[in-house]
């Protein structure tokens, strides 16, 4: 396996930038509305962004100095004049308008108007919020940290959330969170590329801190060294607690399941092929979320001798 190794000190900011934003992806987008001291409104997207705590609730985004000429964004100028911001989360339905708002219009031009968004008054801060956004966080700016003064240098805007708004249809029926399928969020990659967090691109991975998983080092050797099972497969298998593992008897009884009987019956005199087919079956069951059945199929495969 070969790698392209880069020393940032040997590249110009313009040369390094596409590698940074292309590889560190996807990145959520902070669609930030701010207001200048004279009352003029600005609305711009920033993909150097994330949440950094919930108590207190902190968001951080960074309007970096422009790579081409080291000029600073209007958003940064505004929060220094009026330390308040509304950070919006964008969905697929608004991505083209959001992108349009990133146009470098002159100081004082209202991107709400240019991009066709509707202004709503905020409750606790002065900048307005975007009516079309599925989520909006009214924030006070706690601190602005300059990370440098050269082309491409970041400026961390540390924001404390003082009010949040979530469109009712994206809230889970239980009321305790956000439905990712209904949110239909977008994220930034490099160049002109975005991605859409919806449909088959969404998947679940059980959090390992819910269980004391056995770890990949404790997997049977034939599973750990399988040429069929992927790293993701091994990680899921290893996230099982030792006490939850199927017994040898349960694995042997699994032989009588119709799909297993059929699989074994296809190659009754070829144990090598039977083992291989059972590993493939285990992989299929695993990818269907049937962890225990996958383990049974794999343990059964391990019990077959030539």
C-alpha positions in Angstrom: 0.0 0.0 0.0 1.5 3.3 -1.0 0.9 6.8 0.5 1.4 10.3 -0.7 3.2 12.0 2.2 3.1 15.8 2.4 5.0 18.2 4.6 2.6 21.3 5.0 5.6 23.5 5.3 6.7 22.6 1.8 3.4 23.7 0.2 1.7 27.0 -0.4 -1.7 27.5 1.4 -3.4 27.2 -2.0 -1.7 23.8 -2.6 -2.4 22.4 0.8 -6.0 23.6 1.1 -7.6 21.0 -1.3 -5.9 18.1 0.5 -7.2 19.3 3.8 -10.8 19.9 2.9 -10.9 17.0 0.5 -9.7 14.4 3.1 -11.3 15.9 6.2 -14.9 15.2 5.1 -17.8 15.2 5.2 -18.0 18.3 7.3 -21.3 19.8 8.7 -22.1 23.3 7.6 -22.7 26.2 9.9 -25.1 28.6 8.0 -24.4 31.7 10.1 -26.4 34.9 10.2 -24.8 37.9 11.8 -25.4 41.6 12.1 -23.0 44.6 11.9 -23.0 47.6 14.2 -24.9 49.6 11.6 -27.7 46.9 11.5 -26.8 45.3 8.1 -27.3 41.6 8.0 -25.0 38.9 6.7 -25.7 35.2 6.0 -22.9 32.8 5.0 -22.0 29.1 5.2 -18.9 27.7 6.9 -17.8 24.1 6.9 -15.1 24.4 9.5 -17.8 23.7 12.1 -19.0 21.4 14.9 -20.5 21.2 18.4 -18.1 21.0 21.3 -20.2 20.4 24.3 -23.7 20.4 25.7 -23.3 21.8 29.2 -22.8 24.6 28.4 -24.0 24.1 24.8 -21.1 25.2 22.6 -20.8 25.5 18.8 -17.5 26.5 17.1 -17.0 27.6 13.5 -14.2 29.2 11.8 -14.3 31.8 9.0 -10.8 31.3 7.7 -8.8 34.2 6.1 -9.2 34.0 2.4 -6.4 31.9 0.9 -6.0 34.1 -2.2 -5.5 37.5 -0.5 -5.7 37.0 3.3 -8.8 39.2 3.6 -11.3 38.4 6.3 -15.0 37.4 6.0 -17.8 39.8 6.8 -19.1 37.3 9.4 -15.9 37.6 11.4 -16.1 41.4 11.2 -19.7 41.4 12.3 -19.3 39.2 15.4 -16.5 41.5 16.5 -18.9 44.4 16.3 -22.0 42.5 17.6 -21.0 39.3 19.4 -24.1 37.3 18.4 -24.9 34.8 15.7 -27.6 32.3 14.6 -26.1 29.0 13.4 -28.5 27.1 11.1 -28.3 23.5 10.0 -29.0 23.0 6.3 -31.0 20.3 4.6 -30.9 19.1 1.0 -33.9 21.3 0.0 -31.9 24.5 0.6 -28.4 23.5 -0.4 -28.4 25.5 -3.7 -29.6 28.6 -2.0 -27.2 28.1 0.8 -24.4 27.9 -1.7 -25.5 31.0 -3.4 -25.3 32.9 -0.1 -21.5 32.1 -0.1 -21.1 34.5 -3.0 -18.7 37.3 -2.0 -21.2 40.2 -2.1 -20.1 43.6 -0.9 -20.2 44.6 2.7 -23.8 45.4 3.8 -25.5 43.3 1.1 -28.1 41.1 2.7 -27.7 37.4 1.6 -31.2 36.6 2.9 -32.4 38.7 -0.1 -29.9 37.5 -2.6 -30.4 33.8 -1.8 -34.2 34.1 -1.4 -34.5 33.2 2.3 -37.1 34.4 4.7 -36.0 36.3 7.8 -37.5 35.4 11.1 -36.8 37.5 14.3 -34.7 35.7 16.8 -35.8 35.6 20.5 -32.6 36.3 22.4 -30.1 37.6 19.8 -30.2 40.4 17.2 -29.4 38.6 14.0 -32.5 37.1 12.3 -32.8 33.4 11.6 -33.6 31.5 8.4 -37.2 30.3 8.3 -36.4 27.6 5.8 -33.7 25.9 8.0 -34.7 22.8 9.8 -32.7 23.7 12.9 -31.4 27.0 14.2 -29.2 27.9 17.2 -29.3 31.4 18.6 -25.9 32.0 20.1 -23.9 34.6 22.0 -20.2 34.7 21.0 -18.0 33.9 24.0 -14.6 34.2 22.3 -12.9 34.7 19.0 -9.5 33.0 18.7 -7.1 33.9 15.9 -5.1 30.9 14.9 -2.8 32.9 12.7 -2.6 36.0 10.6 -1.6 34.5 7.3 -3.5 33.4 4.2 -5.9 30.5 5.2 -5.5 31.0 9.0 -8.6 30.1 11.0 -10.5 32.3 13.4 -12.4 30.2 15.9 -15.8 31.7 16.8 -16.8 30.0 20.1 -20.6 30.3 20.5 -22.9 29.5 23.5 -26.4 28.5 22.5 -29.0 30.5 24.3 -32.1 29.3 22.3 -32.7 26.6 19.7 -35.4 26.0 17.2 -36.2 22.6 15.5 -38.8 22.2 12.8 -41.4 19.9 14.3 -41.3 17.3 11.5 -37.6 16.4 12.2 -38.2 15.7 15.9 -38.5 12.0 16.8 -42.0 10.8 17.8 -40.5 10.2 21.3 -39.6 13.9 21.5 -36.1 13.1 22.7 -34.0 13.8 19.6 -33.8 14.3 15.8 -34.8 11.9 13.1 -31.8 11.7 10.7 -34.0 10.5 7.9 -36.3 13.5 8.2 -33.4 16.0 8.8 -32.0 15.1 5.3 -28.8 17.0 6.2 -26.0 18.0 3.8 -22.3 18.1 4.4 -19.3 19.6 2.7 -16.4 17.8 0.9 -13.7 19.2 -1.2 -14.1 21.3 -4.3 -17.7 21.6 -5.5 -18.6 18.3 -3.7 -21.3 17.9 -1.1 -23.0 14.8 0.3 -26.5 14.1 1.5 -27.2 12.2 4.7 -30.3 10.3 3.7 -31.6 7.0 2.5 -29.1 4.2 2.2 -26.2 6.4 3.2 -27.5 6.3 6.8 -26.6 3.3 8.9 -26.3 2.4 12.5 -23.3 1.1 14.4 -24.0 0.0 18.0 -22.0 2.1 20.4 -19.2 -0.1 22.0 -19.5 1.7 25.3 -22.9 0.0 25.8 -21.1 -3.4 26.1 -17.7 -4.7 27.2 -17.0 -6.2 23.8 -14.6 -9.1 23.6 -12.3 -7.3 21.1 -10.9 -8.5 17.8 -7.9 -10.1 19.6 -10.3 -12.6 21.3 -12.0 -13.7 18.0 -11.3 -17.3 17.0 -8.3 -17.4 14.7 -10.2 -18.7 11.7 -12.6 -15.7 12.0 -9.8 -13.1 12.7 -7.8 -14.3 9.7 -10.8 -14.8 7.3 -10.3 -13.7 3.7 -14.0 -13.2 3.5 -14.9 -11.1 6.6 -14.0 -7.4 6.4 -12.7 -5.2 9.1 -16.2 -3.8 9.7 -17.5 -7.4 10.1 -14.8 -8.2 12.6 -15.5 -5.0 14.5 -19.2 -5.9 14.8 -18.5 -9.5 15.9 -16.0 -8.3 18.5 -18.5 -5.9 20.0 -20.3 -8.8 21.7 -20.0 -9.4 25.5 -18.4 -12.8 26.4 -21.5 -13.8 28.3 -23.7 -13.2 25.3 -21.8 -15.5 23.0 -23.7 -18.5 21.6 -22.7 -21.8 23.1 -21.3 -24.7 21.1 -24.7 -26.4 21.6 -26.6 -23.4 20.3 -24.3 -23.3 17.2 -24.8 -27.0 16.6 -28.5 -26.7 16.8 -28.4 -23.9 14.3 -27.5 -26.5 11.7 -31.3 -27.4 11.6 -32.3 -23.9 10.5 -33.6 -24.1 6.9 -31.1 -21.7 5.4 -28.3 -23.5 7.1 -29.5 -27.0 6.1 -29.8 -25.8 2.6 -26.3 -24.3 2.6 -24.7 -27.5 4.0 -26.8 -29.7 1.7 -25.4 -27.9 -1.4 -21.9 -29.4 -0.8 -22.4 -32.5 1.4 -19.0 -34.1 0.6 -16.9 -30.9 0.5 -16.2 -29.6 4.1 -13.9 -26.8 2.8 -16.8 -25.5 0.6 -19.2 -25.9 3.5 -17.0 -23.8 5.8 -16.7 -21.1 3.1 -20.4 -21.0 2.5 -21.2 -20.8 6.2 -18.8 -17.9 6.6 -20.5 -16.1 3.7 -23.9 -16.8 5.4 -22.5 -15.5 8.7 -21.4 -12.3 6.9 -24.9 -11.9 5.3 -26.6 -12.4 8.7 -24.2 -9.9 10.3 -25.0 -7.3 7.7 -28.7 -7.9 8.3 -28.1 -7.0 12.0 -28.6 -10.6 13.2 -25.4 -10.7 15.3 -26.2 -13.9 17.3 -27.2 -15.9 14.3 -24.1 -14.7 12.5 -22.0 -16.0 15.4 -23.8 -19.3 15.3 -23.1 -19.7 11.6 -19.5 -18.9 12.0 -19.0 -21.1 15.1 -20.7 -23.9 13.1 -18.3 -23.3 10.3 -15.4 -23.6 12.7 -16.7 -26.9 13.9 -16.6 -28.6 10.5 -13.6 -30.8 10.0 -12.1 -32.3 6.8 
